[in-house]
Every structure is written in structure tokens, then in C-alpha cells.
């Protein structure tokens, strides 16, 4: 293999490796950002727990729904799950 081809192959491997590392870091930071936003959303659920049962039923929720959503892993969107629960609610 000529020096030019060898140099090009090394450069290609280096570029692939740096793209792979970049993709991994981007994924990690993206997940951290998403979890941070979800933690903030979960804190907002406390305000919903302060509503009385009638107020919650007006929006199609029960306290047990909110407590259930709070117990889910941070990888699950609390807003999406509450909307899913509300859409299935017989109270609306």
C-alpha cells in the first residue's frame, strides 16, 4: 500500500472514531438535558397534588394518577403519560 493510501486510511479511521465519540457524547448530553427537564416537570406535579379531588376530576385526573406518574422512571415523559391517562379517563 502506498504512503498516500495508508495515510488516507489512517485519516479515515481517525475521522470515524471522532464521529463515533461525538455521537456518544451528544447522546449522553441529550439524555442528561431530557432528564433534567423531566425532573423539573415532576416537581410541577406537586402543585397538582394540592388540588382537591373535584378540581382534579375536572381535568380528568385523580391523585393516584399523579402519584403513579411520579413513580415512573425519568425516561418516561410525565406530561405524555398524564395526557394518555386523561384521554382514557371516563371522568371527562
N, C-alpha and C positions, 0 to 999 in steps of 0.2 A: 504494500500500500504506500502511495506516495505521501510525502510530508503534508501536502495540501489537503489530501483526503483525510489523513489521520487528524490533522488539526481541525478540520471541519467536523469530523465525527466527535471529537472531544468537546468542541463548542456546542454541538447539538445536544450531547448528553448533559452538559452543564446547564444549558437553557431549559431542558426538560425537567431537570432536578429543581431548578429555581422556580419554575412554574408550579411544580408539584408542592413545594414548600409554601409558596404564596397561596395556593388554593387551600392548603390545610390551615394556614393562619387566618385566611379570610373566613373560612368555615367556623373556626373557633371563636373569632371576634364577633361574627354574626350571631352565633348561638348565645354568647355572653350578653350581647345587646338585647336579643329577644327575651332572654330570661330576666334581665334587668327590667325591661318594660312590663313583663308579666308579673314580676314581684310588685311593681307599683300598682298594677291593676288589682292584684289580690288585696292590697291594703285598702283600696276603694270599696271592696266588698263589705268591709266593716260598717260602712255607712248604711249599706242596705240592711244589715242585721239590726240596725237601730230602728228601722221602720216597724210599725205594728203589723200583725197578720193581715188585716184588711187592706192596708196600703200595698203590701206585697202581692196579695191576690189580685189587686187592680192591675198589676203589671205582669200577672201570670206566674208568679214565683211563690215559693214557700221558704221558710228559714232553712228547712232541711236541704233544699236545692242549693242554697248558697253555701251551706256547710260542706255539702258534697263537693262542690266545685273547688272550694278552698283546699280540700284534701287531695286533689288531683296533682300529678307531677307538673312542674313548671313548663314542661314541653307541651302541655295541653293549654290552649287558649281559654282563659276563663270567660271572656266575652263570647267567644263562639259557642262554648258549651252552654252558657246561660241562654243564649238565643235559641239553641237547639231545644233546650228544656222548655222554654216559653212557647216555641212553635208546636210542641206536643202537648201543651197544657190544656186540660179540659176546663180550666178556670177562666179562660179568656172569652 
